[in-house]
Amino acid sequence: MSKENIIQITDLTKVYGDGVKIKALDNVNLTIGRGEFMAIVGPSGSGKSTLLNMIGILDTPTSGTITLDRVDITKASEKERSKMRNQKLGFIFQYHHLLPDFNAVENVMMPLLINGIKPSNARAKAHTMLKEVGLGERVNHRPKQLSGGENQRVAIARALANSPDIVIGDELTGNLDSGTSEKIYELLRKLNREHDQTFILVTHDERMAEKTERIIRLVDGKITEDKST
Amino acid sequence: MYELFIAIRHLRSRRRQTILSILGIGLAVMILMVSQASMVGFTEELYKKTVDNMPHVTVEPKSDEDYIYLYRGLADDIREIKGVTGASPVLSGPATFAYKDTSRNVLMRGVLVKEHNTVLHTERDIIEGNFRDLEVTRRSVILGDSLSEKLDVKVGDTVDATFPEAKPTTLKVVGIYDSGTPHDKTLAYVPLSTAQHFFDNSNVVNSILVRVEDPDCAQPIADEIGAMGYQASSWMETNPEILQTLMIEGLSNFIILGMIIVIASFSMVSTLFMVVMEKTKEIGMLMAMGVPSRSILTIFLLESGIMGLIGPVVGVLAGILISLYLGDITMDIGEEAYGGVSTFPFVVRTKDAVMIVTFTFLLNLVAGIFPARRATRLDPVEAISSE
């Protein structure tokens, strides 16, 4: 692949537990290029969510290094890690995890406000993002008033609000019917092409994974397959 | 300032609990405000009834002498002391007053009218006759109303004053006073020269009574006079029960009301702990969006701060309204108790209101630290996947 590397993972190991040690990740080495649209697959307990949380700077490895855009995040301070999460990363989870007390546009504004962007500008940007995911008409609805698919679209708009380099999705269609899942996937693919952002999607749905450009298969914390589709 | 945005939204989304927490704090503060207003009113009234009607410093002869000699110079020196507003030399001693078939033992006090008026309000208490007649009529006397009733004398009558080793004399009653204190039964005012003649001790007094501007500062002034070699005691030393009364009242008030506020703050803290627990997933998501733990702390401190500010402000306002509405309190207690205070007003002082609000606000802020810190210590991965 000729693309510039955005993520460099070297000898990454994560061990859980004080007494009985469980190796969630075992000496993982992985390089991901800018603008890649890829899937991490594997059975449950294979370590794919752990790997995703490491890349998302939500968890810290037991050993090894992760470099995001040439910054070693395993050595970064709490403040730098927060800043990187805000500016370089976008998260989409299985359950949308929108803030229930805020409406759609406010939810999308949140990463922008955290980034220090003026509320009026943040609101305008959030409106644009919601339009892009096809929710231009439902900006003032709260999560409770939206369907699962709609909420997931809001979550996507929120993840993309700060134009992050990397977008992470953890079983993001796991909670949706296949028709809606399909649409969400198409939307992500479109956004990936338009914005040249790296999308890393964890899924156990092989059919969905096949639609990405690259599949990483994890078994027992080890990469057993790395194929381009 | 997205922290404020989130904090306000959290409070608004849980409107009922928020209002209950605020009301809890407000109610406690309201009770504190009303109680403080009554306490201040009671204190002022007690001062007015007692401290205001007594010499703030009493100067007595040097320890090896029976009298104060050269008292005019000493009184002038005392008047020079900063904070002193008057000094009155007096010569007091026991005497027996007789009128027709009745006689009573009294405390005869010889005073200089002008000087006496700078120290005590006896003139204000005159119900018959004129206090200033002491100045113009030699061999005159002013009696308390109880004493005059016991002797059955009226203004214009003359009483016979005698005592062993004293020069018997007749005194014309020129006035009757009613101070509402036990003095009314025993204390009789005569001109200083008359007392000096009666006790056969010209040009001496046995005490100088001093008034100061701020009664609370009587002690250092008494110490300063004491440094001149005389025995000087402040009203706190001569009437310790007044301060004791105030201290006991104030302390018990403070303890009970302080506890009420602490309880109210506890309920606020438990509400906040519940918010943290309910919002665990959300806090995890905020962390994932890049909110640093310092800002998570800020969000929850803002929540406790907002409740801890609105509550006391509402409470203080309600307390002020209630105090103003209640106006005066009248208690049916014996005249002797609490220096004869039976009616006292609610006195609302700005400084009390500000102090109560500040104190409660800070208490809530400090209490809010515990749930807020709990929120910052959440692990984002666990928080997001929590159910």
Interface residues (C-beta under 8 A of the other chain):
Chain A: N53 G56 L58 D59 E78 K79 S82 K83 M84 R85 N86 Q87 L89 F91 F93 H97 L98 L99 P100 D101 F102 M110 P111 L113 I114 N115 R158
Chain B: Y2 F5 I6 R9 H10 R12 S13 K281 E282 G284 M285 L286 M287 A288 M289 G290 V291 P292 S293 S295 P380 V381 I384
